[in-house]
Amino acid sequence: MDESLLTSTVPRSLDTKSKIIGLELGDVLILLLNLSVENLIFGETSFRLPMVFGTSLVLFGLLFFVKRGKPDGYLQHFFEHLVAPTVLSANTTDEEYRKFGGASQSDSVRAYE
């Protein structure tokens, strides 16, 4: 029996995220957006080098060292946490709930009472 039909090589990690210079693709997009906006604003002035390249290097350093050891999508979830309401009430009726099939909102609220 041919042994090559029974075994095959598989990559060690199938879920590896794409990274460029140690940053996620979204972070690289933020870095390039910063670079282009700063270049648009300060490109023709004498502040071009410190503002365009300086802020991009500082932003790169912050993203690289602050996110080290954090899970993927850390900044997105952190900003969603900051925007979320600070007080979440338990055991209250859901005012936005509507029954499927065209029932009015008042009917669905009465169903919970």
KOLGU-4560 file (N, C-alpha, C; in nm, 3 decimals, padded with zeros to 5 digits):
<recs>
<n_xx: 00.084 n_yy: -00.117 n_zz: 00.000 ca_xx: 00.000 ca_yy: 00.000 ca_zz: 00.000 c_xx: 00.089 c_yy: 00.124 c_zz: 00.000 mol: A seq: 1 type: MET>
<n_xx: 00.048 n_yy: 00.226 n_zz: -00.074 ca_xx: 00.126 ca_yy: 00.349 ca_zz: -00.086 c_xx: 00.106 c_yy: 00.436 c_zz: 00.038 mol: A seq: 2 type: ASP>
<n_xx: 00.214 n_yy: 00.471 n_zz: 00.106 ca_xx: 00.209 ca_yy: 00.547 ca_zz: 00.231 c_xx: 00.170 c_yy: 00.694 c_zz: 00.209 mol: A seq: 3 type: GLU>
<n_xx: 00.194 n_yy: 00.749 n_zz: 00.090 ca_xx: 00.164 ca_yy: 00.890 ca_zz: 00.065 c_xx: 00.013 c_yy: 00.917 c_zz: 00.060 mol: A seq: 4 type: SER>
<n_xx: -00.068 n_yy: 00.817 n_zz: 00.038 ca_xx: -00.211 ca_yy: 00.837 ca_zz: 00.037 c_xx: -00.270 c_yy: 00.846 c_zz: 00.176 mol: A seq: 5 type: LEU>
<n_xx: -00.203 n_yy: 00.794 n_zz: 00.276 ca_xx: -00.254 ca_yy: 00.792 ca_zz: 00.412 c_xx: -00.217 c_yy: 00.916 c_zz: 00.492 mol: A seq: 6 type: LEU>
<n_xx: -00.112 n_yy: 00.983 n_zz: 00.457 ca_xx: -00.068 ca_yy: 01.100 ca_zz: 00.533 c_xx: -00.049 c_yy: 01.219 c_zz: 00.441 mol: A seq: 7 type: THR>
<n_xx: -00.063 n_yy: 01.335 n_zz: 00.497 ca_xx: -00.037 ca_yy: 01.458 ca_zz: 00.423 c_xx: 00.014 c_yy: 01.563 c_zz: 00.521 mol: A seq: 8 type: SER>
<n_xx: 00.083 n_yy: 01.661 n_zz: 00.470 ca_xx: 00.133 ca_yy: 01.767 ca_zz: 00.557 c_xx: 00.027 c_yy: 01.875 c_zz: 00.571 mol: A seq: 9 type: THR>
<n_xx: 00.015 n_yy: 01.929 n_zz: 00.691 ca_xx: -00.082 ca_yy: 02.032 ca_zz: 00.723 c_xx: -00.008 c_yy: 02.146 c_zz: 00.791 mol: A seq: 10 type: VAL>
<n_xx: -00.038 n_yy: 02.270 n_zz: 00.755 ca_xx: 00.027 ca_yy: 02.382 ca_zz: 00.825 c_xx: -00.003 c_yy: 02.377 c_zz: 00.974 mol: A seq: 11 type: PRO>
<n_xx: 00.091 n_yy: 02.422 n_zz: 01.055 ca_xx: 00.076 ca_yy: 02.413 ca_zz: 01.201 c_xx: -00.033 c_yy: 02.504 c_zz: 01.253 mol: A seq: 12 type: ARG>
<n_xx: -00.049 n_yy: 02.620 n_zz: 01.195 ca_xx: -00.154 ca_yy: 02.711 ca_zz: 01.243 c_xx: -00.236 c_yy: 02.759 c_zz: 01.124 mol: A seq: 13 type: SER>
<n_xx: -00.359 n_yy: 02.719 n_zz: 01.120 ca_xx: -00.447 ca_yy: 02.755 ca_zz: 01.010 c_xx: -00.510 c_yy: 02.892 c_zz: 01.031 mol: A seq: 14 type: LEU>
<n_xx: -00.517 n_yy: 02.938 n_zz: 01.155 ca_xx: -00.584 ca_yy: 03.064 ca_zz: 01.186 c_xx: -00.488 c_yy: 03.179 c_zz: 01.210 mol: A seq: 15 type: ASP>
<n_xx: -00.369 n_yy: 03.173 n_zz: 01.158 ca_xx: -00.272 ca_yy: 03.280 ca_zz: 01.179 c_xx: -00.319 c_yy: 03.405 c_zz: 01.108 mol: A seq: 16 type: THR>
<n_xx: -00.322 n_yy: 03.515 n_zz: 01.182 ca_xx: -00.365 ca_yy: 03.642 ca_zz: 01.126 c_xx: -00.252 c_yy: 03.705 c_zz: 01.046 mol: A seq: 17 type: LYS>
<n_xx: -00.287 n_yy: 03.779 n_zz: 00.944 ca_xx: -00.188 ca_yy: 03.847 ca_zz: 00.862 c_xx: -00.137 c_yy: 03.969 c_zz: 00.937 mol: A seq: 18 type: SER>
<n_xx: -00.006 n_yy: 03.981 n_zz: 00.946 ca_xx: 00.054 ca_yy: 04.095 ca_zz: 01.013 c_xx: 00.164 c_yy: 04.152 c_zz: 00.925 mol: A seq: 19 type: LYS>
<n_xx: 00.179 n_yy: 04.283 n_zz: 00.931 ca_xx: 00.285 ca_yy: 04.352 ca_zz: 00.860 c_xx: 00.366 c_yy: 04.429 c_zz: 00.964 mol: A seq: 20 type: ILE>
<n_xx: 00.493 n_yy: 04.399 n_zz: 00.972 ca_xx: 00.586 ca_yy: 04.460 ca_zz: 01.069 c_xx: 00.531 c_yy: 04.447 c_zz: 01.211 mol: A seq: 21 type: ILE>
<n_xx: 00.466 n_yy: 04.338 n_zz: 01.242 ca_xx: 00.414 ca_yy: 04.313 ca_zz: 01.376 c_xx: 00.282 c_yy: 04.379 c_zz: 01.406 mol: A seq: 22 type: GLY>
<n_xx: 00.220 n_yy: 04.445 n_zz: 01.311 ca_xx: 00.091 ca_yy: 04.512 ca_zz: 01.332 c_xx: -00.018 c_yy: 04.443 c_zz: 01.251 mol: A seq: 23 type: LEU>
<n_xx: -00.140 n_yy: 04.445 n_zz: 01.305 ca_xx: -00.254 ca_yy: 04.391 ca_zz: 01.231 c_xx: -00.281 c_yy: 04.480 c_zz: 01.110 mol: A seq: 24 type: GLU>
<n_xx: -00.356 n_yy: 04.429 n_zz: 01.016 ca_xx: -00.384 ca_yy: 04.504 ca_zz: 00.894 c_xx: -00.463 c_yy: 04.632 c_zz: 00.922 mol: A seq: 25 type: LEU>
<n_xx: -00.553 n_yy: 04.628 n_zz: 01.018 ca_xx: -00.628 ca_yy: 04.748 ca_zz: 01.056 c_xx: -00.538 c_yy: 04.855 c_zz: 01.114 mol: A seq: 26 type: GLY>
<n_xx: -00.439 n_yy: 04.814 n_zz: 01.192 ca_xx: -00.345 ca_yy: 04.909 ca_zz: 01.250 c_xx: -00.256 c_yy: 04.971 c_zz: 01.142 mol: A seq: 27 type: ASP>
<n_xx: -00.218 n_yy: 04.892 n_zz: 01.044 ca_xx: -00.138 ca_yy: 04.944 ca_zz: 00.932 c_xx: -00.221 c_yy: 05.045 c_zz: 00.854 mol: A seq: 28 type: VAL>
<n_xx: -00.351 n_yy: 05.018 n_zz: 00.839 ca_xx: -00.440 ca_yy: 05.111 ca_zz: 00.771 c_xx: -00.447 c_yy: 05.244 c_zz: 00.847 mol: A seq: 29 type: LEU>
<n_xx: -00.458 n_yy: 05.239 n_zz: 00.979 ca_xx: -00.460 ca_yy: 05.360 ca_zz: 01.062 c_xx: -00.328 c_yy: 05.435 c_zz: 01.046 mol: A seq: 30 type: ILE>
<n_xx: -00.217 n_yy: 05.364 n_zz: 01.046 ca_xx: -00.086 ca_yy: 05.425 ca_zz: 01.031 c_xx: -00.072 c_yy: 05.493 c_zz: 00.895 mol: A seq: 31 type: LEU>
<n_xx: -00.115 n_yy: 05.427 n_zz: 00.789 ca_xx: -00.107 ca_yy: 05.487 ca_zz: 00.655 c_xx: -00.204 c_yy: 05.604 c_zz: 00.639 mol: A seq: 32 type: LEU>
<n_xx: -00.319 n_yy: 05.596 n_zz: 00.703 ca_xx: -00.414 ca_yy: 05.707 ca_zz: 00.699 c_xx: -00.354 c_yy: 05.829 c_zz: 00.768 mol: A seq: 33 type: LEU>
<n_xx: -00.290 n_yy: 05.808 n_zz: 00.884 ca_xx: -00.223 ca_yy: 05.916 ca_zz: 00.953 c_xx: -00.113 c_yy: 05.976 c_zz: 00.866 mol: A seq: 34 type: ASN>
<n_xx: -00.035 n_yy: 05.891 n_zz: 00.804 ca_xx: 00.074 ca_yy: 05.937 ca_zz: 00.719 c_xx: 00.022 c_yy: 06.022 c_zz: 00.602 mol: A seq: 35 type: LEU>
<n_xx: -00.085 n_yy: 05.978 n_zz: 00.539 ca_xx: -00.137 ca_yy: 06.052 ca_zz: 00.423 c_xx: -00.202 c_yy: 06.184 c_zz: 00.464 mol: A seq: 36 type: SER>
<n_xx: -00.277 n_yy: 06.186 n_zz: 00.575 ca_xx: -00.340 ca_yy: 06.310 ca_zz: 00.619 c_xx: -00.235 c_yy: 06.411 c_zz: 00.663 mol: A seq: 37 type: VAL>
<n_xx: -00.136 n_yy: 06.366 n_zz: 00.739 ca_xx: -00.029 ca_yy: 06.456 ca_zz: 00.783 c_xx: 00.049 c_yy: 06.509 c_zz: 00.662 mol: A seq: 38 type: GLU>
<n_xx: 00.072 n_yy: 06.426 n_zz: 00.563 ca_xx: 00.142 ca_yy: 06.470 ca_zz: 00.443 c_xx: 00.057 c_yy: 06.570 c_zz: 00.364 mol: A seq: 39 type: ASN>
<n_xx: -00.074 n_yy: 06.551 n_zz: 00.363 ca_xx: -00.162 ca_yy: 06.644 ca_zz: 00.295 c_xx: -00.160 c_yy: 06.781 c_zz: 00.363 mol: A seq: 40 type: LEU>
<n_xx: -00.156 n_yy: 06.781 n_zz: 00.495 ca_xx: -00.159 ca_yy: 06.907 ca_zz: 00.570 c_xx: -00.021 c_yy: 06.974 c_zz: 00.574 mol: A seq: 41 type: ILE>
<n_xx: 00.083 n_yy: 06.896 n_zz: 00.608 ca_xx: 00.215 ca_yy: 06.954 ca_zz: 00.631 c_xx: 00.316 c_yy: 06.924 c_zz: 00.520 mol: A seq: 42 type: PHE>
<n_xx: 00.273 n_yy: 06.870 n_zz: 00.408 ca_xx: 00.364 ca_yy: 06.827 ca_zz: 00.304 c_xx: 00.448 c_yy: 06.935 c_zz: 00.241 mol: A seq: 43 type: GLY>
<n_xx: 00.395 n_yy: 07.055 n_zz: 00.230 ca_xx: 00.467 ca_yy: 07.165 ca_zz: 00.165 c_xx: 00.531 c_yy: 07.261 c_zz: 00.264 mol: A seq: 44 type: GLU>
<n_xx: 00.521 n_yy: 07.233 n_zz: 00.392 ca_xx: 00.577 ca_yy: 07.324 ca_zz: 00.493 c_xx: 00.712 c_yy: 07.275 c_zz: 00.541 mol: A seq: 45 type: THR>
<n_xx: 00.775 n_yy: 07.356 n_zz: 00.624 ca_xx: 00.904 ca_yy: 07.316 ca_zz: 00.680 c_xx: 00.887 c_yy: 07.216 c_zz: 00.794 mol: A seq: 46 type: SER>
<n_xx: 00.764 n_yy: 07.192 n_zz: 00.837 ca_xx: 00.735 ca_yy: 07.096 ca_zz: 00.944 c_xx: 00.712 c_yy: 06.955 c_zz: 00.891 mol: A seq: 47 type: PHE>
<n_xx: 00.741 n_yy: 06.933 n_zz: 00.763 ca_xx: 00.710 ca_yy: 06.805 ca_zz: 00.701 c_xx: 00.777 c_yy: 06.688 c_zz: 00.772 mol: A seq: 48 type: ARG>
<n_xx: 00.905 n_yy: 06.693 n_zz: 00.794 ca_xx: 00.976 ca_yy: 06.580 ca_zz: 00.854 c_xx: 00.929 c_yy: 06.550 c_zz: 00.996 mol: A seq: 49 type: LEU>
<n_xx: 00.925 n_yy: 06.649 n_zz: 01.086 ca_xx: 00.882 ca_yy: 06.612 ca_zz: 01.222 c_xx: 00.736 c_yy: 06.575 c_zz: 01.231 mol: A seq: 50 type: PRO>
<n_xx: 00.650 n_yy: 06.640 n_zz: 01.154 ca_xx: 00.507 ca_yy: 06.612 ca_zz: 01.166 c_xx: 00.465 c_yy: 06.485 c_zz: 01.092 mol: A seq: 51 type: MET>
<n_xx: 00.509 n_yy: 06.470 n_zz: 00.970 ca_xx: 00.465 ca_yy: 06.355 ca_zz: 00.890 c_xx: 00.532 c_yy: 06.227 c_zz: 00.939 mol: A seq: 52 type: VAL>
<n_xx: 00.664 n_yy: 06.226 n_zz: 00.942 ca_xx: 00.734 ca_yy: 06.104 ca_zz: 00.979 c_xx: 00.743 c_yy: 06.087 c_zz: 01.131 mol: A seq: 53 type: PHE>
<n_xx: 00.752 n_yy: 06.197 n_zz: 01.203 ca_xx: 00.761 ca_yy: 06.189 ca_zz: 01.349 c_xx: 00.635 c_yy: 06.132 c_zz: 01.411 mol: A seq: 54 type: GLY>
<n_xx: 00.519 n_yy: 06.186 n_zz: 01.371 ca_xx: 00.393 ca_yy: 06.135 ca_zz: 01.427 c_xx: 00.367 c_yy: 05.991 c_zz: 01.382 mol: A seq: 55 type: THR>
<n_xx: 00.407 n_yy: 05.958 n_zz: 01.261 ca_xx: 00.387 ca_yy: 05.820 ca_zz: 01.215 c_xx: 00.475 c_yy: 05.723 c_zz: 01.293 mol: A seq: 56 type: SER>
<n_xx: 00.598 n_yy: 05.762 n_zz: 01.323 ca_xx: 00.686 ca_yy: 05.676 ca_zz: 01.403 c_xx: 00.636 c_yy: 05.662 c_zz: 01.547 mol: A seq: 57 type: LEU>
<n_xx: 00.588 n_yy: 05.773 n_zz: 01.604 ca_xx: 00.533 ca_yy: 05.767 ca_zz: 01.740 c_xx: 00.408 c_yy: 05.679 c_zz: 01.743 mol: A seq: 58 type: VAL>
<n_xx: 00.321 n_yy: 05.694 n_zz: 01.644 ca_xx: 00.200 ca_yy: 05.611 ca_zz: 01.637 c_xx: 00.236 c_yy: 05.464 c_zz: 01.618 mol: A seq: 59 type: LEU>
<n_xx: 00.335 n_yy: 05.436 n_zz: 01.534 ca_xx: 00.381 ca_yy: 05.299 ca_zz: 01.516 c_xx: 00.433 c_yy: 05.242 c_zz: 01.647 mol: A seq: 60 type: PHE>
<n_xx: 00.513 n_yy: 05.317 n_zz: 01.718 ca_xx: 00.567 ca_yy: 05.271 ca_zz: 01.846 c_xx: 00.457 c_yy: 05.244 c_zz: 01.948 mol: A seq: 61 type: GLY>
<n_xx: 00.360 n_yy: 05.334 n_zz: 01.954 ca_xx: 00.249 ca_yy: 05.313 ca_zz: 02.047 c_xx: 00.170 c_yy: 05.188 c_zz: 02.012 mol: A seq: 62 type: LEU>
<n_xx: 00.136 n_yy: 05.174 n_zz: 01.885 ca_xx: 00.060 ca_yy: 05.056 ca_zz: 01.844 c_xx: 00.138 c_yy: 04.927 c_zz: 01.868 mol: A seq: 63 type: LEU>
<n_xx: 00.267 n_yy: 04.930 n_zz: 01.838 ca_xx: 00.348 ca_yy: 04.809 ca_zz: 01.849 c_xx: 00.367 c_yy: 04.767 c_zz: 01.995 mol: A seq: 64 type: PHE>
<n_xx: 00.401 n_yy: 04.862 n_zz: 02.081 ca_xx: 00.432 ca_yy: 04.826 ca_zz: 02.219 c_xx: 00.310 c_yy: 04.816 c_zz: 02.310 mol: A seq: 65 type: PHE>
<n_xx: 00.207 n_yy: 04.896 n_zz: 02.284 ca_xx: 00.086 ca_yy: 04.889 ca_zz: 02.367 c_xx: 00.008 c_yy: 04.761 c_zz: 02.338 mol: A seq: 66 type: VAL>
<n_xx: 00.006 n_yy: 04.719 n_zz: 02.212 ca_xx: -00.071 ca_yy: 04.600 ca_zz: 02.176 c_xx: 00.005 c_yy: 04.470 c_zz: 02.193 mol: A seq: 67 type: LYS>
<n_xx: 00.129 n_yy: 04.476 n_zz: 02.233 ca_xx: 00.209 ca_yy: 04.354 ca_zz: 02.249 c_xx: 00.147 c_yy: 04.266 c_zz: 02.358 mol: A seq: 68 type: ARG>
<n_xx: 00.120 n_yy: 04.142 n_zz: 02.324 ca_xx: 00.063 ca_yy: 04.047 ca_zz: 02.419 c_xx: -00.088 c_yy: 04.055 c_zz: 02.431 mol: A seq: 69 type: GLY>
<n_xx: -00.152 n_yy: 04.146 n_zz: 02.359 ca_xx: -00.297 ca_yy: 04.160 ca_zz: 02.364 c_xx: -00.360 c_yy: 04.077 c_zz: 02.252 mol: A seq: 70 type: LYS>
<n_xx: -00.486 n_yy: 04.036 n_zz: 02.267 ca_xx: -00.551 ca_yy: 03.956 ca_zz: 02.162 c_xx: -00.580 c_yy: 04.039 c_zz: 02.038 mol: A seq: 71 type: PRO>
<n_xx: -00.612 n_yy: 03.970 n_zz: 01.930 ca_xx: -00.646 ca_yy: 04.037 ca_zz: 01.804 c_xx: -00.772 c_yy: 04.121 c_zz: 01.824 mol: A seq: 72 type: ASP>
<n_xx: -00.775 n_yy: 04.237 n_zz: 01.761 ca_xx: -00.891 ca_yy: 04.326 ca_zz: 01.772 c_xx: -00.900 c_yy: 04.396 c_zz: 01.905 mol: A seq: 73 type: GLY>
<n_xx: -00.789 n_yy: 04.409 n_zz: 01.977 ca_xx: -00.790 ca_yy: 04.468 ca_zz: 02.111 c_xx: -00.837 c_yy: 04.613 c_zz: 02.109 mol: A seq: 74 type: TYR>
<n_xx: -00.784 n_yy: 04.693 n_zz: 02.019 ca_xx: -00.821 ca_yy: 04.835 ca_zz: 02.016 c_xx: -00.968 c_yy: 04.855 c_zz: 01.981 mol: A seq: 75 type: LEU>
<n_xx: -01.019 n_yy: 04.776 n_zz: 01.888 ca_xx: -01.159 ca_yy: 04.786 ca_zz: 01.850 c_xx: -01.248 c_yy: 04.756 c_zz: 01.970 mol: A seq: 76 type: GLN>
<n_xx: -01.219 n_yy: 04.649 n_zz: 02.041 ca_xx: -01.301 ca_yy: 04.613 ca_zz: 02.157 c_xx: -01.284 c_yy: 04.713 c_zz: 02.270 mol: A seq: 77 type: HIS>
<n_xx: -01.164 n_yy: 04.769 n_zz: 02.285 ca_xx: -01.141 ca_yy: 04.868 ca_zz: 02.390 c_xx: -01.225 c_yy: 04.993 c_zz: 02.364 mol: A seq: 78 type: PHE>
<n_xx: -01.228 n_yy: 05.042 n_zz: 02.239 ca_xx: -01.307 ca_yy: 05.161 ca_zz: 02.208 c_xx: -01.457 c_yy: 05.131 c_zz: 02.213 mol: A seq: 79 type: PHE>
<n_xx: -01.499 n_yy: 05.011 n_zz: 02.179 ca_xx: -01.640 ca_yy: 04.974 ca_zz: 02.196 c_xx: -01.677 c_yy: 04.973 c_zz: 02.343 mol: A seq: 80 type: GLU>
<n_xx: -01.586 n_yy: 04.931 n_zz: 02.428 ca_xx: -01.610 ca_yy: 04.932 ca_zz: 02.573 c_xx: -01.622 c_yy: 05.076 c_zz: 02.624 mol: A seq: 81 type: HIS>
<n_xx: -01.541 n_yy: 05.167 n_zz: 02.573 ca_xx: -01.548 ca_yy: 05.306 ca_zz: 02.617 c_xx: -01.679 c_yy: 05.373 c_zz: 02.574 mol: A seq: 82 type: LEU>
<n_xx: -01.732 n_yy: 05.334 n_zz: 02.458 ca_xx: -01.853 ca_yy: 05.396 ca_zz: 02.407 c_xx: -01.979 c_yy: 05.335 c_zz: 02.468 mol: A seq: 83 type: VAL>
<n_xx: -01.971 n_yy: 05.212 n_zz: 02.516 ca_xx: -02.087 ca_yy: 05.141 ca_zz: 02.571 c_xx: -02.141 c_yy: 05.215 c_zz: 02.694 mol: A seq: 84 type: ALA>
<n_xx: -02.271 n_yy: 05.201 n_zz: 02.722 ca_xx: -02.326 ca_yy: 05.266 ca_zz: 02.841 c_xx: -02.261 c_yy: 05.213 c_zz: 02.968 mol: A seq: 85 type: PRO>
<n_xx: -02.249 n_yy: 05.301 n_zz: 03.066 ca_xx: -02.179 ca_yy: 05.262 ca_zz: 03.189 c_xx: -02.268 c_yy: 05.181 c_zz: 03.282 mol: A seq: 86 type: THR>
<n_xx: -02.399 n_yy: 05.201 n_zz: 03.274 ca_xx: -02.491 ca_yy: 05.128 ca_zz: 03.362 c_xx: -02.581 c_yy: 05.042 c_zz: 03.276 mol: A seq: 87 type: VAL>
<n_xx: -02.578 n_yy: 04.912 n_zz: 03.300 ca_xx: -02.665 ca_yy: 04.818 ca_zz: 03.230 c_xx: -02.764 c_yy: 04.762 c_zz: 03.332 mol: A seq: 88 type: LEU>
<n_xx: -02.892 n_yy: 04.778 n_zz: 03.304 ca_xx: -02.994 ca_yy: 04.734 ca_zz: 03.399 c_xx: -03.037 c_yy: 04.591 c_zz: 03.369 mol: A seq: 89 type: SER>
<n_xx: -03.051 n_yy: 04.514 n_zz: 03.474 ca_xx: -03.098 ca_yy: 04.376 ca_zz: 03.459 c_xx: -03.246 c_yy: 04.369 c_zz: 03.498 mol: A seq: 90 type: ALA>
<n_xx: -03.315 n_yy: 04.270 n_zz: 03.446 ca_xx: -03.455 ca_yy: 04.242 ca_zz: 03.481 c_xx: -03.547 c_yy: 04.358 c_zz: 03.446 mol: A seq: 91 type: ASN>
<n_xx: -03.524 n_yy: 04.424 n_zz: 03.332 ca_xx: -03.616 ca_yy: 04.526 ca_zz: 03.285 c_xx: -03.673 c_yy: 04.482 c_zz: 03.151 mol: A seq: 92 type: THR>
<n_xx: -03.787 n_yy: 04.540 n_zz: 03.116 ca_xx: -03.850 ca_yy: 04.503 ca_zz: 02.989 c_xx: -03.772 c_yy: 04.565 c_zz: 02.875 mol: A seq: 93 type: THR>
<n_xx: -03.770 n_yy: 04.495 n_zz: 02.766 ca_xx: -03.701 ca_yy: 04.542 ca_zz: 02.647 c_xx: -03.797 c_yy: 04.628 c_zz: 02.566 mol: A seq: 94 type: ASP>
<n_xx: -03.770 n_yy: 04.758 n_zz: 02.563 ca_xx: -03.860 ca_yy: 04.852 ca_zz: 02.495 c_xx: -03.852 c_yy: 04.841 c_zz: 02.343 mol: A seq: 95 type: GLU>
<n_xx: -03.743 n_yy: 04.786 n_zz: 02.289 ca_xx: -03.727 ca_yy: 04.779 ca_zz: 02.145 c_xx: -03.772 c_yy: 04.645 c_zz: 02.086 mol: A seq: 96 type: GLU>
<n_xx: -03.814 n_yy: 04.551 n_zz: 02.171 ca_xx: -03.852 ca_yy: 04.419 ca_zz: 02.124 c_xx: -03.986 c_yy: 04.424 c_zz: 02.051 mol: A seq: 97 type: TYR>
<n_xx: -03.993 n_yy: 04.359 n_zz: 01.934 ca_xx: -04.118 ca_yy: 04.346 ca_zz: 01.861 c_xx: -04.134 c_yy: 04.201 c_zz: 01.820 mol: A seq: 98 type: ARG>
<n_xx: -04.254 n_yy: 04.148 n_zz: 01.834 ca_xx: -04.279 ca_yy: 04.011 ca_zz: 01.792 c_xx: -04.267 c_yy: 04.001 c_zz: 01.642 mol: A seq: 99 type: LYS>
<n_xx: -04.221 n_yy: 03.887 n_zz: 01.596 ca_xx: -04.211 ca_yy: 03.863 ca_zz: 01.453 c_xx: -04.350 c_yy: 03.847 c_zz: 01.397 mol: A seq: 100 type: PHE>
<n_xx: -04.380 n_yy: 03.911 n_zz: 01.285 ca_xx: -04.510 ca_yy: 03.895 ca_zz: 01.222 c_xx: -04.592 c_yy: 04.022 c_zz: 01.224 mol: A seq: 101 type: GLY>
<n_xx: -04.533 n_yy: 04.134 n_zz: 01.261 ca_xx: -04.603 ca_yy: 04.260 ca_zz: 01.249 c_xx: -04.679 c_yy: 04.305 c_zz: 01.373 mol: A seq: 102 type: GLY>
<n_xx: -04.661 n_yy: 04.242 n_zz: 01.486 ca_xx: -04.727 ca_yy: 04.288 ca_zz: 01.608 c_xx: -04.668 c_yy: 04.422 c_zz: 01.649 mol: A seq: 103 type: ALA>
<n_xx: -04.752 n_yy: 04.507 n_zz: 01.706 ca_xx: -04.704 ca_yy: 04.639 ca_zz: 01.744 c_xx: -04.616 c_yy: 04.630 c_zz: 01.868 mol: A seq: 104 type: SER>
<n_xx: -04.546 n_yy: 04.738 n_zz: 01.895 ca_xx: -04.453 ca_yy: 04.740 ca_zz: 02.008 c_xx: -04.528 c_yy: 04.731 c_zz: 02.141 mol: A seq: 105 type: GLN>
<n_xx: -04.643 n_yy: 04.793 n_zz: 02.151 ca_xx: -04.719 ca_yy: 04.789 ca_zz: 02.276 c_xx: -04.768 c_yy: 04.648 c_zz: 02.305 mol: A seq: 106 type: SER>
<n_xx: -04.800 n_yy: 04.570 n_zz: 02.201 ca_xx: -04.841 ca_yy: 04.431 ca_zz: 02.221 c_xx: -04.728 c_yy: 04.349 c_zz: 02.280 mol: A seq: 107 type: ASP>
<n_xx: -04.607 n_yy: 04.371 n_zz: 02.230 ca_xx: -04.495 ca_yy: 04.291 ca_zz: 02.278 c_xx: -04.457 c_yy: 04.330 c_zz: 02.420 mol: A seq: 108 type: SER>
<n_xx: -04.472 n_yy: 04.457 n_zz: 02.457 ca_xx: -04.441 ca_yy: 04.499 ca_zz: 02.593 c_xx: -04.543 c_yy: 04.441 c_zz: 02.688 mol: A seq: 109 type: VAL>
<n_xx: -04.672 n_yy: 04.439 n_zz: 02.647 ca_xx: -04.776 ca_yy: 04.381 ca_zz: 02.732 c_xx: -04.754 c_yy: 04.231 c_zz: 02.753 mol: A seq: 110 type: ARG>
<n_xx: -04.692 n_yy: 04.164 n_zz: 02.657 ca_xx: -04.669 ca_yy: 04.021 ca_zz: 02.669 c_xx: -04.569 c_yy: 03.992 c_zz: 02.781 mol: A seq: 111 type: ALA>
<n_xx: -04.478 n_yy: 04.085 n_zz: 02.809 ca_xx: -04.381 ca_yy: 04.064 ca_zz: 02.917 c_xx: -04.439 c_yy: 04.095 c_zz: 03.053 mol: A seq: 112 type: TYR>
<n_xx: -04.542 n_yy: 04.177 n_zz: 03.060 ca_xx: -04.596 ca_yy: 04.219 ca_zz: 03.190 c_xx: -04.681 c_yy: 04.116 c_zz: 03.256 mol: A seq: 113 type: GLU>
</recs>
